[in-house]
């Protein structure tokens, strides 16, 4: 089935489930009995719940990524400021101690 997004796959399964339910009498002779339909329903419900949960996690991840970007921006400013001060007070040979690999 693995075509499209998770949501597309869940929706496709829902359509199949509805069709199998509607045509249950005809399909029962092919092995798609009530037990099969119940299992399909259960898997569909589980997939829907997990897809919803994953979407929530994606949203929280985006929030944390944005928060991290802001903190890293502030960190970069402070590191840059410290780097300038180190370059003013120490000879080039000492810069490695501070993680500075600049040649000039």
C-alpha positions as CSV (number, residue, x, y, z in Angstrom):
1,X,0.0,0.0,0.0
2,X,2.9,2.4,0.7
3,X,1.9,5.2,-1.7
4,X,1.5,8.8,-0.6
5,X,1.6,10.3,2.9
6,X,0.6,8.4,6.0
7,X,-2.7,10.4,6.0
8,X,-3.3,9.3,2.4
9,X,-2.7,5.7,3.3
10,X,-5.0,5.9,6.3
11,X,-7.7,7.5,4.1
12,X,-7.3,4.8,1.4
13,X,-7.7,2.1,4.1
14,X,-10.9,3.9,5.4
15,X,-12.4,3.8,1.9
16,X,-11.5,0.1,1.6
17,X,-13.0,-0.6,5.0
18,X,-16.2,1.2,4.1
19,X,-16.4,-0.7,0.8
20,X,-15.8,-4.1,2.4
21,X,-18.4,-3.3,5.1
22,X,-21.0,-2.3,2.4
23,X,-20.3,-5.4,0.3
24,X,-19.6,-7.8,3.1
25,X,-22.1,-10.5,2.0
26,X,-20.5,-10.7,-1.4
27,X,-16.9,-10.7,-0.2
28,X,-17.5,-13.1,2.7
29,X,-17.3,-16.0,0.3
30,X,-13.8,-14.8,-0.7
31,X,-12.6,-14.8,2.9
32,X,-13.3,-11.3,3.9
33,X,-15.6,-12.3,6.7
34,X,-16.6,-10.3,9.9
35,X,-13.3,-11.3,11.6
36,X,-11.3,-9.8,8.7
37,X,-13.4,-6.6,8.8
38,X,-13.0,-6.3,12.6
39,X,-9.2,-6.7,12.2
40,X,-9.1,-4.2,9.4
41,X,-11.2,-1.7,11.5
42,X,-8.8,-2.2,14.4
43,X,-5.7,-1.6,12.3
44,X,-7.3,1.5,10.7
45,X,-8.2,2.9,14.1
46,X,-4.7,2.3,15.3
47,X,-3.1,3.9,12.2
48,X,-5.3,6.9,12.5
49,X,-4.4,7.4,16.2
50,X,-0.7,7.1,15.5
51,X,-0.9,9.4,12.5
52,X,-2.6,12.0,14.7
53,X,0.0,11.6,17.4
54,X,2.8,11.9,14.9
55,X,1.4,15.2,13.6
56,X,1.3,16.5,17.1
57,X,4.9,15.5,17.6
58,X,5.9,17.2,14.4
59,X,4.4,20.4,15.6
60,X,6.2,20.2,18.9
61,X,9.5,19.5,17.1
62,X,9.0,22.6,14.9
63,X,8.5,24.6,18.1
64,X,11.6,23.2,19.7
65,X,13.6,23.8,16.5
66,X,12.6,27.4,16.4
67,X,13.5,27.8,20.1
68,X,16.9,26.2,19.5
69,X,17.5,28.4,16.5
70,X,17.0,31.5,18.7
71,X,19.3,30.2,21.4
72,X,22.0,29.3,18.9
73,X,21.8,32.8,17.4
74,X,22.5,34.3,20.8
75,X,25.2,31.8,21.4
76,X,26.9,32.7,18.1
77,X,26.8,36.3,19.0
78,X,28.5,35.7,22.3
79,X,31.1,33.4,20.8
80,X,31.9,36.0,18.1
81,X,32.3,38.7,20.8
82,X,34.6,36.4,22.9
83,X,36.6,35.6,19.8
84,X,37.3,39.2,19.1
85,X,38.5,39.8,22.7
86,X,40.7,36.8,22.6
87,X,42.3,38.0,19.3
88,X,43.0,41.3,20.9
89,X,44.6,40.0,24.1
90,X,46.4,36.8,23.0
91,X,49.0,36.0,20.3
92,X,47.9,33.8,17.3
93,X,49.8,30.9,18.8
94,X,47.4,30.8,21.8
95,X,44.1,31.0,19.7
96,X,43.9,27.2,19.4
97,X,43.2,27.0,23.1
98,X,40.0,28.9,22.5
99,X,39.1,26.8,19.4
100,X,40.0,29.6,17.0
101,X,41.5,28.3,13.8
102,X,41.7,31.6,11.9
103,X,45.0,32.4,10.2
104,X,44.8,36.1,10.5
